[in-house]
Amino acid sequence: MTDAAQTAVPIIRGAALRRFGGGVYPILAVLIALIAVWYLAAAWMNSTWTMDQAARAGTSPGFSEILADTMSQDRPKLPAPHQVAAEFYDLVFNKPVTSKRSLVWHAWVTLSATLVGFGIGTVLGIVLALGIVHNRAMDLSVMPWAIASQTIPILAIAPMIIVVLNSIGITGLLPKAVISAYLSFFPVVVGMVSGLRSPDAMQMDLLRTYNASRAEILWKLRFPASVPYLFASLKVGIAAALVGAVVGELPVQQGGLGARLLGGSYYGQTVQMWAALFMAAILAAVLVLIVTRIEAGLLKRMGLRQ
Amino acid sequence: MSAVDDSGSFGWSAPRWRLFAPVLAVLLTGAVNWRFGAVVALWLAAWGVNTLLARQGGRVARAIVPVLFGLTLLVIWELVVRLFAVPSVILPAPSMIAARIADSLPLLWGDFVQTAIKGALSGFAIGCGAAVLVAVLIDRSAFLQKGLLPVANFAAALPIVGTAPVLVMWFGFDWESKAAVVVLMVFFPMLVNTMAGLTQAGAMQRDLMQTYGATYWQALFKLRFPAAMPFIFNGLKICTTLALIGAIVAEFFGSPVRGMGFRISTAVGQLALDLVWAEIAVAALAGSAFYGIMALIERWVTFWHPSQRH
């Protein structure tokens, strides 16, 4: 038992080392440096407020007093990391999950819209890619517009789409999901088109000598060959879908991380905003990680990766 | 030209099916509602022309087919709005939007300058410049690279646009805060691309530079930067769209009384959807032009790269 535990540690460490390209220490160093910079910035940016207050009260605080105050203001310009962490912990663990004050509840609102939109976008992207690969007219006419559609700053018009959809009676989850879907379909189209076209001429010729139909070529060759491309796209797509959902929540204050951000900015609740930002970041990280894990498992089962 | 086999697979001989099905579709939908029939007929006719053109192939078809497709969409949009009398607070017709653009050119130009030039372009320049600079600065330190690359990769996937309200609080309502959002949004994708690009020069090429006795900086500017250009331009092209998005979204959290984001959010409130769509058209045009200019510069700089040699 102890034996196994002892050998397990180096194995885990080895895996982590490989994944991060040679060492968690450099990453740790960078992260610590970032937090240090954050503390310095917090002290510097919040000190004006402290000095203001002191001048009004007619006192002249010492350096250590100023420093202590910048770390514990109610509405700091830049909350210190430990303030954000405390607020985050309070909102996540000390509130019932169903309450509107709970960050978990808001994260769930955002997550559900993200996942629905991501699902729609992925299916749409795969269908479009199938059409583009199998129909030359579609290839020539749709592909340039799919690319052009991404130069349109869709996020910028997201609030309008939400408001218009609301005015014709579509409310709740769906409008946000539409934005998420629009953002996530493009990477899937581009990835799947290259993926479905990735089988080389020899493989295609082989299936033709077998007299395989187009459907058989699709199922037995094109789809399996496109899986690595699909997952590379899905990782980009799910992050984009989350951004879409967050921005989609801005105009309608019905919960969600985007609503928390806007509410925080209206009422000067900076600590709340930063907590919501961190929730969004954690959500993005977890979603990408899940897709990565599924990818690794699937590719291993398909024999594409050892 | 194409090796794709178009016949068979439907049981009938293809030409008969191809003629029969569209006619049937038009008749069926027309019987239900003549307006539907007209729209479907137009769509199928345009699609038929496109299919014929696409089958011919060649440079001309390559240029015409997408344009025709786009025009078809516009005409169908106009037709649907007119035939079904869609209220303009839901979807204005393209002709109405065009009229609005022609009417309010000075307004649109003012918004464009405020958002695209002052906000997006300055942030784009600062952010991308800083990213390239940082990539060069940490180039010699393998330790920093190993630490920063995963962090930057992670940050590039974050919803950074969410920091917009914070930055608007810090830098005020004018374009400086928009530029700050853009800087944050473009920095990490650009950093990741530049770092990847700087590893592109092969060992043989680097050895050659050493045999010439080239210094680190000579090797950097004569070999590694040129070799990194395809990656750097890939990053720049991604960042053009991000920059415009960042600048417009940041205006939702507070802005002076001009700017594309400000105009969109206020016009939505007034249900002046034609003005909203006019701004969207300007944004799309600006985004495409920005991207196109980058692609042109790329072609000029990386003329040697296989993807640029047609």
Interface residues (C-beta under 8 A of the other chain):
Chain A: F20 G21 G22 G23 Y25 P26 I27 L28 A29 V30 L31 L34 M45 K77 L78 H134 R136 A137 D139 L140 S141 V142 M143 P144 W145 A148 Q150 T151 I152 P153 I154 L155 A156 I157 P159 M160 V163 V164 S167 I168 S213 R214 A215 K235 A239 L242 V243 V246 V247 L250 P251 L257 G258 L261 L262 G264 S265 G268 T270 M273 W274 A276 L277 A280 A281 A284 A285 V288
Chain B: S2 V4 D5 S9 W47 N50 T51 L53 A54 R55 A61 R62 V65 P66 L68 F69 G70 V89 I90 L91 F143 L144 Q145 K146 G147 L148 L149 P150 V151 F154 A157 L158 P159 V161 G162 T163 P165 V166 V168 M169 W170 T240 T241 L244 I245 I248 V249 F252 F253 G254 M260 G261 I264 S265 V268 L273 V276 I280 A283 A284 G287 S288 F290 Y291
